[in-house]
Amino acid sequence: MNTTSPAQTPSIRMDPAQFDAGYQEHAGYAASLEHLYGRLNTEALDPANFARVERNLDDFRAFLQPLGDPHLATPTIHITGTRGKGSTLAMLEAILLQAGYSTGATISPHLTEVRERIRINGQDISRELFASNYESIRPVADKMMRLANFRTVFELITALAFVSFKEAKLDVALVEVGMGGRLDATNIVSPALSIVTHIGLDHMHILGNTVEAIAEDKGHIIKPVAPAIISRQPNRARRVLEQRCVEVGVECWRMDHEVQIESMSLSDCGSEITVSTPHRTHPKLRIPLLGAHQVENAATAIAAADRLDADGKFNITAAAIREGLPKTRWHGRGEILGTDPILMIDGAHTGQGAHALSNLLDSVFTKRRRIMILGMNRDKNPDLFLNSFETLPDLVLATRAESPRSLTADELAETVREKGIRCETVELTNAINRALEIAESNDIIVATGSFYVIGALRRIWLRE
C-alpha cells in the first residue's frame, strides 16, 4: 500500500472553538488547542485518506526522546478492543484509586473538551495543566516538523498524556489504544498488563475485513513478560489472541474460561454481579454502569485487578474492588441526562454497540416508546446498525454532527425510512428540543450513532 506522511494527507481543519466547550474559558488552553489542531487530525479524515497515512512508531519514539521518553516513566496497563475498552478502563481506574494508587488514564474520543482524554486520579486534567504541559511539547513538535517528523493530533495528545503522567509521578497509567494495536501510537509502552476487550468488525479499511485480521492487529499490544486479560470474544478472535499469547510466552486469563460471571442482576440504576477468577471470588458486587455488556466489562476489570494483585505488582484487596466499582465515572455510555422523559446518550456506532444498546433498552427500559436521535459517520453502516436492534425505534430524528466524516441527515434518513421507521431530519442544535416536544413522560429518548453527535448534545444539554 502506498503511504504518505501526515503533512501530505488531505485534511479539513476543525475549529476547536466549535467543538471544545472550554476553548473560551482559558487563553492558554485555547492557544494549545490552536496549535494542536493545526496538525493532521486523523479522526476527521475520510477513511480512504486515513488508509494512506504512514504510521511509524520509530518516528514517534524519536519524537518522545527529547521529552525524556515519558512513555517509559510510569507502570502501564494497556487496553485495546472494539467495544468496552473505555468502560473497562474506567472501572479498573476506580478500583486502583480505591486501593490507594495514583492513576493516569488516556481515553478517546472526548465528549465536551479535549482535556477529557487525559485523566489524573480520576479527574480530567485541568485547562491550566493541559496548557502548561503542552508548552513543553510545542517546541519539540515544531522542531521535529522542520525535520519532516510530522505528528498527528492523536499522537500529540498521547505525548501530552505521557508527559503529564511523568510530571505527576503517578503509580500507574491506564492507556487506551486509539485504533487497532500494532501501529497505534500508544503501542510504544512497556506494559505491566495487557487487556483485550470484545473484538468485532470496525475500522475495516485499516485493520482488515475479518475478525481474525482485526484480532491479529489488536493482539500486538500483548508483549513478552506482561500477562494478558482477554474478554469474551468470537471464537475466531479468541483463537488468534490465544496464539499471540503462546508466541510471546505469556499467560492469559480468558472470560468464560479462567474468569467466570457466576451471576448478574440488571436494573435501571446499575447491576449486581458475582465474578470468580483464579485468584478469588467476588460475590454481589455493585456496578453503576447500565446493561449486560457493562457486566462483561466489569468482570474484565475485576480480572485485571486480581491478576495485578496475584502477581504481586500491586496490592489490591477484595474490599478495594467492592468499594471502588460503585465509584466508576464514565460519561456517554448509557448515560442518563434527564428523567422526565428519560434522555439517554450512548456512544454505540457499530453493529456490536447497537446490539448492546438494544439489550439494555429491552432488559431495563421496557414498555417505553422510543425516540432515537441518530447521527453516524460515513465509514459506518447505518443499515447494519439499525438491524442490530431487536426492537426498532418508533421515531428517528436524523441529524449530522459538525465533522467532515458525518453522513448528512438526508442520507441517513433515507436508510431509516427504507426500514419503515418514521423519520424526521433535524439540526443537531435543535435535536433535543425537538425530541422533548414530541416525547411524553413515559417515553425514552436515546441519542446515539456517533461520539461526535452525543458529545455535541451533551455540551448543549449541560449549557442549557
N, C-alpha and C positions, 0 to 999 in steps of 0.2 A: 504494500500500500504506500503510495506517495504521501509524504507528510510535509507540513510546513511549520515554521516557527510561529509562536503566538503573534508576533508582530506582522506576519504575512497573512493572517487568517481574517476573513471578513467578519466584522462585528458591529453591532449597534450599541453605542454608548448609552448606558442607563443613567439617568439623572438621579443621584442619591437624594436630592431634595424631595423627589416624588414618591420614594418608597421607603425612606427611613424616618420614622417618627421623631427621632432625636436630632435630626440634622439642624433644626433651628434653635436647639436648646444649648449648644456649646460650640463656640467658634473653633476651638482646636479639634474637636471631634469632626466638625464639618470639613475642615481643611484636610484631615486624614482621609475622609471619605472621598473627597475630590481627587486626591492623588491615587487612592486605591482604585477607584472606578474609572481612572484614566487608562487602566490596563485592560487586557482582554478578559472579559467575563464569560467563561465557558458555559455558565448556567443560562446565559441569554442567547447562546448560539443556536442557529438552526442545526439539527442533528447531523446533516450532511457535512456541514463545515466543521463541527466538533470532531468528526471522524478523521479530519485532516490534521488536527493539532498534534504536534510531536510532544509526547510526554516523556521526559528524560529525567530519571531520578538522580543520575550523577550530576546533572546541571543543578538540580535543586540542592543536593548536598553541597556543591561548590558555593551556592548562594548562601547557605547557612553557616559555612565555615568562618567567615569574618565576624559572624554574630556569636561565635563561641560554641558552635554545634549544640544549640539549645535542645534539639530533639533527643539528645542522649543524656540530658541532665536529670530527668525525672523518671522513676519506675513507671512503666506504661502498660495499660491494658488496651489492646487493640480490638476494635469491633467492626465487623462488616456484616452484610446481609442485604437482601432485597427489601425485607419488611421486618420491622420490630427492633432494629438496632438502636434507634434513638430512645425508645421506651425502655429497652433493656439497660442501656447506659444510665438513664435517669434513675432507675430503681437501684442499680448497683452503686451509683453515686450516693444515694440516700443511705444505703447500708454502710458504706465506708465512712461517711460523715458521722453516723451514729456510733460507729466503732472508735471514733476519736481521731480519724486521719484527716489531714488537709488534702483537698482534692482540686484538680483542674479537670475541665472537660471541654472537648470540642464537639460541636454539633452542626448539622446543616440540613435544610436551609434555615434561615431565620424567618420570623413571622412579622415582627414590627420594627426591630432595629438590628443592624448588622452585628452589634456588640453581643447579641444573644448567642452568637456562635462560640463565644469564649466564656466559660464559667469558672469561677474560683470559689471554692467552698459552697457550691450550690447556687451562687448568685451570679447574674450576668456581670461581666466586667464593667466597671464604671466608664462613662464617657471620658472622664479625666484620665484614667489609667490607659484606656484604649489610645487616646491621643498621645500621651506621654511615651508609651512603649512603641507606638508606630513611628515616632520620630527617630528611634534607633534603627529602624528598618529602612526608612525612606532614603537616606544617603547610599546605603548598600544597594537598594533596588535601582537607584538612578545610575550608580557606577556600573553595576552589572549589565544594565540595559545598553550602556555605551560599549560594553564588551560582547554584545549580542547574546547575553544570558537573560532572556526575557521571561518574566514570571507573570502568571495569571492572577486574577483576583483571589481565587481559591487558595493558591499557593502562598500569596502574601498574608492572607488571613491565618492560614496554617502556621506560617512562620511567626506571626504575631502571637499566636497561642503558645507556641513553644517558648518564645522569649518571655512571655508573661508568666508561664509556669516556672521557668528557671529563676526569674527575678523574685518570685514569691516563695521559693524554696519549699515547694509542696512535697507531700509524701508520695503522691500517686497521681498520674494523669490518665484519664479515660479518653481515648482518641477514636472518634468515629470516622470511618472511611467516607470519602466523598462519593466515589463511584468505583465499583469493582473491587480491586485489591492490588493486583500485580503491579500496575503502573500508577496507582493513586499516589498523590503527593505525601500522604501520611505513611506510606509503606517504606519509610526510612527509619522507623523507630525500631528499637530492640525490645520486644515485648516481654513482660513477665507472664502474660496470659493472653491467648488469642480466643476470640469469641466469634462464631459464625451463626447469625440468626437465620430465619427462614429464607430460602432462596427460591426465586421464581423468575419469570420472563420479564425483564425490564432492561432498558439501555442496550437492546439487542444490536443496534447499529455499531456499538463499540465492543461489547463483551461477547457477542455470539448469539446464534439463533436457537440454542438448545440449553436446557438447564445444566447439562453436563459441562458445556463450554463456559457458562457463567459460573458454575461452581469451581471449575478449574482456575478461573481468573481470581475469584474471591478467595480461594483456598491458599493463595500465595501469601496471605498475611500469617499463615501458620508457619512458624520457623523453628529450627532446632532449639532444644533446651526448654522452651516455654510450652506447657501443656495447652490443650485446646478444649473449649466447650462448644458442642455442636447442638444447636436447637433442632426442633422437629423439621425434617426435610423430606421432599420427594425422594423415593428410593434411589433414583439415578444420581441425584445430587449428593446424597449421603455417601454412596459408594465412592464417589470422586474425592470427597473430603476425607473419608477414612483412608483411602490410598495415599493422599497427601501426608497424613499423619505418619503412616508407615514409612514413606520415603524420607521424611526428615527426622524420624526416630523419636516421636513424642507420643505420649499417652493422650487419649481424648475421652471425655465423658459425653455421652450422647443422650439426648432426650428420648424417652421411651425404651432406653436400654439401661445404662447406669443411672440415669436420672428418671424419676417417675413422678407424675402428678397423681397422687393417691385419691384425691377428692377435690371437688370445687363446687361452690355455690355462688351464683351470679345475682346481682341486684343493681338498681339504678344509682347506687352510691359506691359501687366497687364490688369486690369479690372476697370470699373466704376460701383458702386453699390449704391443702396438706401436700407437702413435697418431700420426697426422700432422695438422698444422694448416697454414694458410697461412704460418705463421711458421717452423716447423721440424718435424722428425720425431723421435719419441722411441721408440727400439727397446727391447723387452724390459724393460718396467717392472714392478716387483712391487707388488701391492696386497694388503693383508691382509684386506679385506672379502670375504665369500663370495658367489659367484653371478654369473651373466652380467649381471644387472641392475646390479651394482656396477661391472662393467667399463664400462658405459654412463655411470654416474655419474662414474667416474674420468676417462673421456675428456672429459666436460663440464668437470670441474675443471681438467684439463690445458689445455683450450682457453681457459678463463678466465685461467689463469696466462700462457699465451702471448700472449693479447690485451693483458693489462696490461703485459707486457714489450715487445711490439711498439709499443704506443702511447707508450712512454717514461714511463708513470706509475709503474712500479716496475721494479726491476732483479731479474729472476727468471731465473736461469741454468737450463740443462737439468739440470745437476747438482743444483740445489735441488729440482727436480721429482722426479728419480730417487731422491734420498736422503730427501725429505720424505714421499712417498706411503706407504712402509712404516711410518711412524710414526703413521699415522692412528689416532685413538682414537674409537670410536663404538659405544656400547652399544645393545643391544636390537634390532639389525638382523642377523639370522643369528648372534647371539652364542652361543657355546658356554660354558655354565656348568659342565657336568660331562662326563666322558668314558666312564664305565663304569656304566650305558649313557650314550650321548650325550644330554645335556639342552641343548636349544636354545631361546632365546626370540627371537621375531621380531615386530615391530610391524605386520605386514600386517593390514589391516582392510577393504580393498576388494577387488573382483574383480581389479583390476590387481596389488595387492600379493600376493594369493593366487596368482596366475599366476606371479609372480616367485619366490615361495617354492616353488611346485610345481617349477619348473625347477631351482631349487637342489637340492632333495631328489632329483629324478630324475637330475641330472647328477653329483652329488657323493656322495650318501649312498644309493647303490643297494643293493638286496637286503637291506634292513633293515625289520623290522616297524615300523610307525609308530603311535605312541600320541600323540594330539593333546589337549592341554589347551586348550579353546576357550571364550572368553567374548567377547561382542560387544555393542556399543551398539545401542540401539533404532532409531537412524536409519540403521543399516547393513543389508545384505541378506544374511543367512546362507545363503540358498539360492544366490544368485549367488556368494558366497564359496566355498562347497564345490564348486560346479560348475566353478570355475576350476582345480581340482586335476586334473591328468592321472591321478594315482593317488590314490584316496581313502584316508584313514587306516583302519587296521584296527580301531582303537578310539578313540572320542572321550570325554573326560571333560569334560562340560559344566559350566560354573561361572559365577559372576557376581561382578563387581567391585563395590566399595562406591561406586557412583555412581548417582544417580537416572536417568541416561541408559541404564543397562545393562538388557539383556534378562535375565529370570530364567533360572536354569539349566533349569527345566522347559520354558519357552518355547523355548529353544534346542535342548534335547534332542528336542523334538517334530519340529523341522525335520530334525535329524540322522537320526532313526530313519526318517523318511519316505523317506530316501535308501538305506535298507537298511544303514546303518552301525551297528554295535554301539555303544551309548552308555550311560554312567553319569552321574549327576549327583553333584557333589562340592562341598563348601565350598571356597572359594578357599584358605583357610589349610591345608587338607589335600590340595590337588590334587597337589603334587609328591610327597608321601609316598605317596599312592595310586598314582601313576604308577610310582614306583620299586618298589612292592610287586608290580606286575604285570609290569614290564619285565624282560627278560633282557639279558645283557651286550651282545648284538649288535643290540639294538633302538635306535630313536631316539625320544626324547620331544620333541615340539615344542609349546611354548606360544605361542599366537598369537590374533589376532582383535581385540585392543584394547590400546592402550598402558596403560590402567588395569590390565588383567589382568597383562601382562608386568611392569609396574612393581612391582605388589604382590608378584608371585612372585620378582622379583629381590631385593626387600627381604627376603623370607622366607629365600631361599637364602643371602644374604650374612650374615644374622643367625645362621643355624644352622650 
